[in-house]
């Protein structure tokens, strides 16, 4: 921390100091008008006091080193962390009266304040304060702001450091049970077994009925002629325990405003549908990785990759990358579908989607033309609006609400017609409850979760 000059200290009078200066000037004027020498002498003394205090504060030298230790290093959203702030006097002189305050964002808690008096050279002082992880992402802790005050409280000098710490708040990981859609698609309940599918041209090639959105180039004409119904062949694809997660983070696809009422008993429910989707990705992704599945994660901005640029995401790095996801300005799902088509050569796809246009369904279905149980988790707009969400600062009109609900219903119907499992998620549902609706089905067969509208 650098010194402030004497002029800076003199201009940093406290309210008490300003009042004293005003009183001194008033006494001096009165003494001159009345010819009272004693009043002038008193005025000189009163005016000299803040000047001497300013000189004393300006002469104070300080060199401070700080270190922050956050425990735990990262916290799930809604949890607390403890920060150990160590302050060391690296100067050759003892410090004066230091009033310290740690600069922290308002959403992590109240700004902590400390008082240190005459810290010896080379000595250190330790302070602890708690922060609350109310918002997902990285929040800066610091820098430390130092205030030097004279013994009379007339002059205040401030300086701020440049060093900071970081609080990393990751999505909550809810414990899940079972394999979900992975069990019916990769062999032996996620144990990595492989299944071969016959290549095109053989009489016993694996086929299924044509679904809306299938690529017409996959039509198997022999099977079509034999059955009398349009049939498509299943692409040759090696199978193992694998899955792909698609996260829809478009701001236009989520209900981001309002005060949402979440599940009963949840101390930190998701604040909007995007937060629910990110939390679901954290829980489902971590669960599948712990079961040994190969996982690929894509968003409307592309695939999430390790920092090293090689291999696949582990559970720790998945959470760190999800922690920094925010609402994107992308309007459509084109980039997400392209990424899904590139990486989803194995296993089912679990798509965590917001509000969709029916026009987005056909490209999404075409990206998944092979065997497997693909799941689309869609925002239920009626339930979210009833819970207090809206599409902006203004409340959603009844006409806009009806349009959102009808459009989402058409989207769900089209996905079911293409053979997808469709689950509509509500704000009063937890990730565990939605996960239980994802039932495995044999490859190539459609599924309709119990209790969902057709």
C-alpha positions, 0 to 999 in steps of 0.5 A: 500500500502506497503513502498518501501525501500531506495534502491528501491527509489535510483534505481528509478531515472527518466531520469532527475535524471540519467542525473544529476548523469552522470553530477556529475560523469563527473564533479568529474572526470574532477576535479580530472584530472585537479586538480580543487577543485571547480569542485569536490565540484560542483560534490559533490553537484550535486551527493548529490541532487538525493541522498537527493531526494531519501531519501526524497521520501523513507521517505514518508509514505502513507496509502490509501484506495480506493472505486469505484462506477460504475454507472450504475452497469451493462451496455449493450454492446456499452454503457458507465458507470461512475466510481466514484473513492474515495481516502482516506488518512488513515495515520497520516501524510499528503501525498506528491505529488501523481501521480495516475493512474487507471489500466483498460483494453484497450478495456474499454477506456484510462487509467485515471490519477490524481494528488493529492498534500498533502492530509491531514490525514483522508481527501479524494478526489473524481475523476470521469472517464468514461468507455466504454462497448465495450466488453461483460463480466466482466472487472476489474477496478483497482488496483490504481497505485501510483507514488511518485515524489520529488519536483525536479523530480529526483526520482520516486517511484511506488506502486500498490494497490490490490483492484479492481472494476468490470464493467459488460457488458451484451448483448443488449436487443432489444425490440420485439413485439408479441409472436413469436412461443410461441403463437401457442404452449402454449395456449392463446398467452402465458397466461398459458392455458393448453391443454391435449393430449389423452393418447396412446391406445385410438382411438381418440389419437392425431396423425400427419404425420411421419417426418424425425428424429421421434422416430419409437417407436411413430408410431401409427399403427391404424392411419397408417393403416387407412390413408395409411401413416406413422403416429406418436402419439403426446406424452401426454404433459401438456402445458402452456406458456413455451419455451426453448432456445438453444444457440450454442456457439461452436467456430467451429460453428461460424465465429469469425474473420474479421471486420463485417459490421452490420445493417445500423444505428447500433452504436455497431453491433455484431462483429461476429455470436456468438455475434449475437446469444448471443444478440438474446438469451438476447432479446428473453429470456427477452421478453418471461420472461416478458410475463410470460413464463417459460423459460429454456436456454441450451447451448452446455455446459448444462443448464443455472441455477440460482446461487442458484441452484433452480428454473428458470432463471429470466431476470436479472440473464439470462443477467448476465450469458449470459454476461460471455458466450464465444466461447467453444471448444466443436465440436458437439451439443451432450451435447446441444441436451441431455440438450434440451431433458431433459428440453423441456417438455413444449412449443416450442424450439427456437434454435439459431445455428451456422454452422451445419453438416447435421449429427447433424439434426437427434438427434436435431429433435428426441429431439423434438418429441412432438407438438409445433412450433420449430424454428431453426435460422441458420447462413447464411454463404454466407451473413456473409462472404460477410460482412467481416467475416471469420473462422480465421486469413486467408480469407476463400477460394472460395472452403471452402466458397462453402462447408460451404454454401452447408452444411448449405443449406442441414442442413436447408432442413433437419430441414424443412423436420422434421417440423421445422421453419428455419430462416437464419440470416444475419449480416445486420439483427437485432434481431427484424427482425428475430423475426418477421419471427418466425410465430406461427403455429398450433401444429404439422404442419410445417411452412416455413417463408415467403421469406426463401428458401425451 
